[in-house]
Every structure is written in structure tokens, then in C-alpha cells.
Amino acid sequence: MSSNSPVPLRVCYIGGNPNLLKLFREKSDLFELQVFENSLAAINMLKQNTQIDAIISEVYLPGMNGIDVSRVLKSKGMHLLTPYFVVSEQKDDKQREAAFAARVDDFYEAELNADDIYYRIGFLKKNKEYFSSGETENVAFKEYKIPWDKRMFDIVVSSIALLLLSPVIFTVMVLIRLESKGKVYYTSKRVGTGYKIFNFYKLRSMRTGADAALKDLKHLNQYDADSDVIPDADKECPRCALLPEGETCSPALFSEGRKICEYWYTETRKNKASATFIKIKDDPRVTRVGRFIRNTSIDELPQLLNVLKGDMSIVGNRPLPLYEAELLTSDDWSERFMGPAGITGLWQVEKRGRKGKMSEEERKALDNQYARTYSLWGDIKLILRTIPALFQKENV
């Protein structure tokens, strides 16, 4: 490689526009691309990786939009000297104004030129470094930190509980393996405090292939909205179908390489999860051992390891799967992520084991309430109230 060869720039691209991806990938001599369609995954990567030369985000994303991502990064003191670009497939004066109000570096509405972007990034990096006081990048991330007394409580309680309950856990693992094939535990990606993504541990209570069978059980979801119209991601948006060809009823975004309007994306995502939260009464996928460990909450015991690791607390808001957290990034509901994630919490104590349904709004409101008001003494009271709810009357 000659001394005049360009140095590839490390770019975090947030979005799924196939045309833009092709543009950057064809210029592999200019860009080393890290691609994230999910904004939450991008934020978590950016927390860990400071060696990024630029961030380029589509304005419309599944869940949090590109401008909101820039605000989150600024609020946490992350990548303050990293050039941040927002791109839109079409002219959008409203988002352009919002982008510059949020102080992003550039907003592009037309087709991009890779060479121009490369030199623009280089100029902005030098400009920011020159005018920086040198202290900006040292701003501490404004992330939630578990208070020392709560953390000590978590370590002591989880350690003692694991020691005392290890015979129970081992016995249940043997019974699970005897009843059905497959691993006796499972891990899933969950979103906890400050949108942190981590591996969540649980004993397996369902037969193998349970996830694939979920689509046939959507009508049993206790959190379902009782809608007669079930959106299908493979079908065209009915609102867009009434418009001239090429027009969309709401801003267009890209999901899994497919262009889709924001309205239909949200509706189909709700359908995929049968609403933001999933809870099925008398779930036929649950095994006999699984039903017992669910009713006694034994299936939750491996999460004591998450507590020891610091991913969670004993008491807090339940960490959510990625597809659920993605739908809760609005200002009204994001407060729940600003408090501790936990094994048990306020909404479980209030509703778990009682007859009747819990609406999504009620559950999210309880999560927000806990994030605002939690305390060590309050946690102890919630734990005491949790004990009667462990032996619940309903198979949920």
C-alpha cells in the first residue's frame, strides 16, 4: 500500500437502507463499516468502543429515530467529538430543523457521495479536535449506578440464596432434562438499566421449539389489544395502498432490508409480540415440570447469577427482550430504564397471581413509578410482599 493511500475510517452506520449500505461497502478502501439496524444495539456498542471516526444514522429507524440517538449519546457524554450525520431518503424540512436543533453535524437528504462523506468526516474530526478544550471527551457517562447499600444488599442476598438453593436448582435441572430433551437453561438478550443489553439466565420451562409455536397462540395473550385486524408484515400497509404509487402514509424506514412505512412497522411489530408484553394463561408450550417451577418462580433462580454479575438487582423493573424495549423508547415510557433492573418489582407484587388482566399502560406506569421512588427499605418491603405472590393461583 502506498503512502498516498487513504486511511479507512471506522464508521458506525445505524439503519438498513440497502442503497446506502451498498454505497459504503463498495468503498471498502475508505470505510470500515459497523452496521446496526437496532438503535439500542448501536448505543451499547458505542458505550464500549471509543475508536469510531463517525456515526451515520438514518433519520427514521425502528423504535428510536436517528436524532433521538444523538441526544442519548450527548446526554451520556458519549462520542462528543465524533462527527454525527443524519440521512433521509427524501426532503424532510421538519426533521432537518429537529436535527440541527439537536446539533448534529450534517443532515443529508439527497444521494450521498462516498468520497465527499470521507473528506467531510476528516474535516469535522480535525475541526472538533482543534476547537475542543481537551476535556470534552473526559465527561463521565451519565449512567445509572447502583447505590452502594443496594449493591451490597444484592451481593449478600444473592450469594446466600444461591448457596441455600443450589440443591433445589440441581434437582430441578435433572427433572427438566428427564422430561424433555434440550438444555435445562436458556439465555436471551435483555435490555436493562440505561438500555444496557446483557445475557439473561432462566431455567427452561417450555418444550423445545416453543418460540416457533408462539405465532399460533397470539389470541391467548393476556396483554393483547383485542383487535379484529391482525397486521401482517408480508402484506402492504392498507393506508399506503390508498395513496399514489411511491407515497407512504407515514415516514418510510428500513427493517431487515425491506422498506416499510413507520405506521405499518409499528403495527406488525405489535403483532409479532402480540402487544408489547407477552403473558399466556395455561400456555400449552409449558411442560409439567415447567408449570411447577413457574408457579413457584424456581425458573427465575438463575437470575441470581445476573445479580452477582451486576446486570440486575434483586428488586427492580424487569429487563425486556430487544423487540419489546425497542417499542418503549418514547419519552413517556423510557423512564423505566433509568432505574435498576431486577428479578422482582412493583408490578409483579401488585398484579401477579391475581385474577384479571393488566394493561400495558398500567404495567409501564408501575415501572416508571418504581424508577422514580425506589429505596433500599422500599425494596425490602417489596421482597416481603413478593413471597405470597410466588405461589400464584393462575398458570401465567
C-alpha positions in Angstrom: 0.0 0.0 0.0 1.4 3.4 -1.0 1.8 6.2 1.4 -0.8 8.2 -0.5 -3.5 5.5 0.0 -6.4 6.7 2.1 -6.7 5.5 5.7 -10.1 3.7 6.1 -12.4 5.5 8.5 -14.3 3.4 11.2 -17.9 4.3 10.7 -20.9 3.2 12.8 -23.9 3.0 10.4 -27.4 2.8 12.0 -30.1 1.8 9.6 -30.9 -0.7 6.9 -31.1 1.2 3.6 -29.7 -1.3 1.1 -28.7 1.5 -1.3 -26.6 3.3 1.4 -25.1 0.0 2.6 -24.0 -0.8 -1.0 -22.5 2.7 -1.4 -20.3 2.3 1.7 -19.4 -1.3 1.1 -18.3 -0.6 -2.4 -15.8 1.9 -0.9 -14.1 -0.5 1.5 -10.8 1.3 0.9 -12.4 4.4 2.6 -14.7 2.9 5.2 -14.7 0.1 7.8 -18.4 -0.2 8.4 -20.1 -1.5 11.6 -23.8 -1.8 10.8 -26.7 -1.8 13.4 -30.3 -1.8 12.4 -31.4 -1.6 16.0 -30.5 1.7 17.7 -30.3 0.1 21.1 -27.6 -2.3 19.9 -25.7 0.6 18.4 -25.8 2.6 21.6 -24.4 -0.3 23.5 -21.6 -0.8 21.1 -20.7 2.9 21.2 -20.5 2.7 25.0 -17.7 0.2 24.7 -15.9 1.5 21.6 -14.4 4.9 21.5 -12.4 4.2 18.4 -15.1 5.3 16.0 -14.4 8.0 13.4 -18.0 8.9 12.5 -21.6 7.9 13.2 -24.1 7.9 10.3 -27.7 7.3 11.1 -30.9 7.2 9.1 -33.4 9.6 10.4 -36.2 7.1 10.6 -35.3 3.9 12.5 -37.3 1.0 14.1 -38.0 2.5 17.5 -35.8 5.4 18.4 -35.0 7.7 15.5 -31.6 8.9 14.4 -32.0 12.3 16.1 -33.0 10.7 19.4 -29.9 8.5 19.2 -27.7 11.6 19.0 -29.5 13.1 22.0 -28.9 9.9 24.1 -25.2 10.0 23.2 -24.9 13.6 24.2 -26.8 13.1 27.5 -24.4 10.4 28.4 -21.3 12.3 27.4 -20.5 9.7 24.7 -18.7 10.4 21.4 -19.0 14.2 21.8 -16.1 14.8 19.3 -17.3 12.1 16.9 -18.9 13.6 13.7 -22.6 12.6 13.6 -24.6 12.6 10.4 -28.3 12.0 9.8 -29.6 10.9 6.4 -33.0 11.0 4.9 -34.3 9.3 1.7 -36.4 12.3 0.9 -36.7 16.0 1.6 -37.9 16.5 5.2 -37.8 20.1 6.5 -39.3 19.1 9.9 -36.6 16.6 10.6 -33.9 18.8 9.2 -34.8 21.5 11.7 -35.0 19.0 14.5 -31.6 17.6 13.6 -29.8 20.9 13.6 -31.7 21.9 16.8 -30.1 18.7 18.3 -26.8 20.0 16.9 -26.0 17.1 14.7 -23.1 17.9 12.3 -24.8 17.3 8.9 -28.2 16.3 7.6 -28.3 14.8 4.1 -31.5 14.5 2.0 -30.1 13.7 -1.4 -28.0 10.8 -2.7 -24.7 10.6 -0.9 -21.2 10.7 -2.5 -18.9 8.4 -0.6 -15.8 10.5 -1.4 -17.4 13.7 -0.2 -18.5 12.0 3.1 -15.0 10.6 3.6 -13.4 14.1 3.3 -16.2 15.7 5.3 -15.6 13.3 8.2 -11.9 14.1 8.1 -12.5 17.9 8.1 -15.0 17.7 11.0 -12.7 15.5 13.1 -9.8 18.0 12.8 -12.1 20.9 13.4 -13.6 19.4 16.5 -10.2 18.4 17.9 -8.8 21.8 17.3 -11.6 23.7 19.0 -12.0 21.2 21.8 -10.7 22.2 25.2 -9.5 18.6 25.6 -11.9 18.0 28.5 -15.0 17.2 26.5 -14.1 13.5 25.9 -13.5 13.0 29.6 -17.1 13.8 30.6 -18.2 10.8 32.7 -21.0 8.7 31.2 -24.3 9.7 33.0 -25.3 6.1 33.6 -27.3 4.7 36.5 -25.0 3.4 39.2 -26.5 1.1 41.9 -26.2 2.8 45.3 -23.5 1.1 47.4 -26.0 -0.1 50.1 -28.3 -1.6 47.4 -25.4 -3.3 45.7 -24.1 -4.8 49.0 -27.6 -6.0 49.7 -27.8 -7.6 46.3 -24.4 -9.4 46.7 -25.2 -10.7 50.2 -28.8 -11.8 49.4 -27.9 -13.5 46.0 -24.9 -15.3 47.4 -26.7 -16.7 50.4 -29.7 -17.6 48.2 -27.6 -19.4 45.7 -25.8 -21.3 48.4 -29.0 -22.4 50.1 -31.0 -23.1 47.0 -28.3 -24.9 45.0 -29.7 -28.4 45.9 -33.2 -27.3 44.6 -31.7 -25.8 41.4 -29.7 -29.0 40.7 -32.7 -31.3 41.4 -34.9 -29.2 39.1 -32.3 -29.3 36.3 -32.2 -33.1 36.5 -36.1 -33.2 36.3 -36.2 -30.9 33.3 -33.7 -33.0 31.4 -35.6 -36.2 32.2 -38.9 -34.8 30.9 -37.7 -33.3 27.7 -34.6 -33.1 25.5 -32.6 -29.9 25.2 -30.7 -27.6 27.5 -32.0 -27.2 31.1 -31.5 -23.5 30.9 -31.6 -20.8 28.3 -30.1 -17.4 27.8 -31.7 -14.4 26.0 -30.7 -10.9 25.3 -32.4 -8.5 27.6 -32.4 -4.7 27.9 -31.9 -3.4 31.4 -30.9 -0.1 33.1 -29.8 2.6 30.7 -30.7 0.3 27.7 -27.8 -2.0 28.6 -28.0 -5.3 26.8 -26.9 -8.4 28.6 -27.4 -12.2 28.7 -30.4 -13.1 30.9 -30.5 -16.6 32.6 -33.5 -18.7 33.3 -34.4 -22.4 33.8 -36.2 -23.9 30.8 -39.9 -24.3 31.5 -41.2 -24.9 27.9 -40.8 -27.7 25.4 -38.2 -27.3 22.7 -39.5 -25.3 19.7 -41.6 -23.0 21.9 -40.6 -19.8 20.1 -41.7 -21.2 16.8 -45.1 -22.2 18.2 -45.8 -18.7 19.6 -47.4 -17.4 16.4 -50.3 -19.9 16.8 -51.0 -18.7 20.3 -51.3 -14.9 19.9 -55.0 -14.9 20.6 -54.3 -16.2 24.1 -52.1 -13.3 25.1 -53.4 -11.5 28.2 -51.9 -8.2 27.1 -53.4 -8.4 23.7 -55.4 -5.4 22.5 -58.4 -7.4 21.3 -58.0 -6.2 17.8 -60.0 -7.9 15.0 -57.4 -6.8 12.4 -54.1 -8.7 12.7 -51.3 -6.9 10.8 -49.1 -9.0 8.5 -45.6 -7.7 7.7 -45.7 -9.5 4.4 -48.7 -7.5 3.2 -48.9 -3.9 2.1 -49.9 -1.3 4.5 -53.7 -0.6 3.9 -53.2 3.1 4.4 -50.4 3.3 1.9 -52.4 1.2 -0.6 -54.9 4.1 -0.9 -52.1 6.6 -1.9 -50.5 7.2 -5.2 -47.7 4.7 -6.0 -44.4 5.6 -4.2 -46.1 7.6 -1.4 -46.4 6.4 2.2 -48.9 7.2 4.9 -46.1 7.8 7.4 -42.3 8.2 7.2 -40.5 5.3 5.4 -37.9 3.3 7.2 -35.9 0.1 6.5 -36.4 -3.1 8.5 -34.5 -6.3 7.7 -33.6 -4.9 4.3 -37.2 -4.0 3.4 -38.7 -0.6 3.0 -41.8 -0.1 5.2 -43.8 2.8 6.5 -43.4 3.7 10.2 -47.1 3.1 10.9 -47.2 -0.4 9.4 -43.8 -1.3 11.0 -45.2 -0.4 14.4 -48.4 -2.4 13.8 -46.6 -5.5 12.6 -44.1 -5.4 15.5 -47.0 -5.3 17.9 -48.5 -8.3 16.1 -45.2 -10.1 16.3 -45.2 -9.7 20.1 -49.0 -9.8 20.4 -48.5 -6.5 22.2 -45.5 -5.1 24.0 -45.7 -7.8 26.7 -46.5 -11.5 26.4 -48.2 -13.5 29.1 -50.4 -16.5 28.1 -52.7 -18.3 30.6 -52.5 -22.1 30.5 -49.7 -21.9 27.9 -49.7 -25.3 26.1 -45.9 -25.0 25.4 -45.1 -25.3 29.2 -44.0 -28.7 30.4 -45.3 -30.3 33.6 -42.0 -29.5 35.4 -42.1 -26.1 33.8 -45.5 -25.4 35.2 -44.4 -26.2 38.7 -41.2 -24.1 38.5 -43.1 -21.2 37.0 -45.8 -21.3 39.7 -43.1 -21.4 42.4 -40.8 -19.0 40.4 -38.0 -21.5 40.6 -37.4 -20.9 37.0 -36.2 -17.4 37.9 -33.4 -18.6 40.3 -30.5 -18.5 37.8 -31.1 -14.7 37.6 -29.3 -14.6 41.0 -26.2 -15.0 38.8 -27.2 -11.9 36.9 -27.5 -10.1 40.2 -24.0 -11.2 41.3 -22.6 -10.0 37.9 -24.2 -6.6 38.4 -26.6 -6.9 35.4 -29.6 -6.7 37.6 -30.7 -6.1 41.2 -32.8 -8.2 43.5 -35.6 -5.7 43.1 -36.2 -3.5 40.0 -38.0 -3.3 36.7 -38.0 -6.5 34.6 -35.4 -6.3 31.9 -37.1 -6.6 28.5 -36.3 -8.5 25.2 -34.9 -6.3 22.5 -38.1 -6.2 20.4 -40.1 -5.0 23.5 -37.6 -2.4 24.6 -37.5 -1.1 21.0 -41.1 -0.1 21.4 -40.6 1.7 24.7 -38.1 4.4 23.7 -40.6 7.3 23.8 -40.3 10.0 26.5 -43.4 8.7 28.2 -42.0 5.3 28.9 -38.2 5.5 28.8 -38.1 6.5 32.4 -38.4 2.8 33.4 -34.9 2.2 32.0 -33.4 4.9 34.3 -33.9 2.8 37.4 -32.5 -0.6 38.4 -33.4 -3.8 36.5 -34.4 -6.6 38.8 -35.8 -10.1 39.4 -39.0 -8.8 41.2 -40.6 -5.4 41.3 -43.6 -3.3 41.9 -45.8 -4.6 39.1 -45.2 -8.2 40.0 -46.3 -7.6 43.5 -49.3 -5.6 42.5 -50.8 -7.9 39.9 -49.0 -11.2 39.7 -51.3 -14.1 40.8 -54.4 -12.0 40.8 -57.4 -12.6 38.5 -57.9 -10.3 35.6 -55.7 -8.6 33.1 -53.1 -5.9 33.4 -52.9 -3.4 30.6 -49.6 -2.4 29.0 -50.2 1.2 30.2 -50.7 0.1 33.8 -47.6 -2.1 33.8 -45.4 0.6 32.3 -46.8 3.2 34.7 -45.8 1.0 37.6 -42.3 0.6 36.2 -41.9 4.3 35.9 -43.2 4.8 39.4 -40.6 2.4 40.8 -37.8 4.1 38.9 -38.8 7.4 40.5 -39.3 6.2 44.1 -37.2 3.1 44.8 -35.2 2.9 48.0 -33.5 0.1 50.0 -36.2 0.0 52.6 -38.8 0.1 49.8 -37.1 -2.9 48.2 -37.2 -4.9 51.4 -40.9 -4.3 51.7 -41.4 -5.4 48.1 -39.5 -8.6 48.8 -41.7 -9.3 51.8 -44.8 -8.7 49.6 -43.4 -10.9 46.8 -43.3 -14.1 48.9 -47.1 -14.6 48.9 -47.1 -14.0 45.1 -44.6 -16.7 44.4 -47.3 -19.4 44.8 -49.7 -17.9 42.4 -53.1 -19.3 41.5 -53.0 -18.8 37.8 -50.8 -20.6 35.3 -49.3 -17.5 33.7 
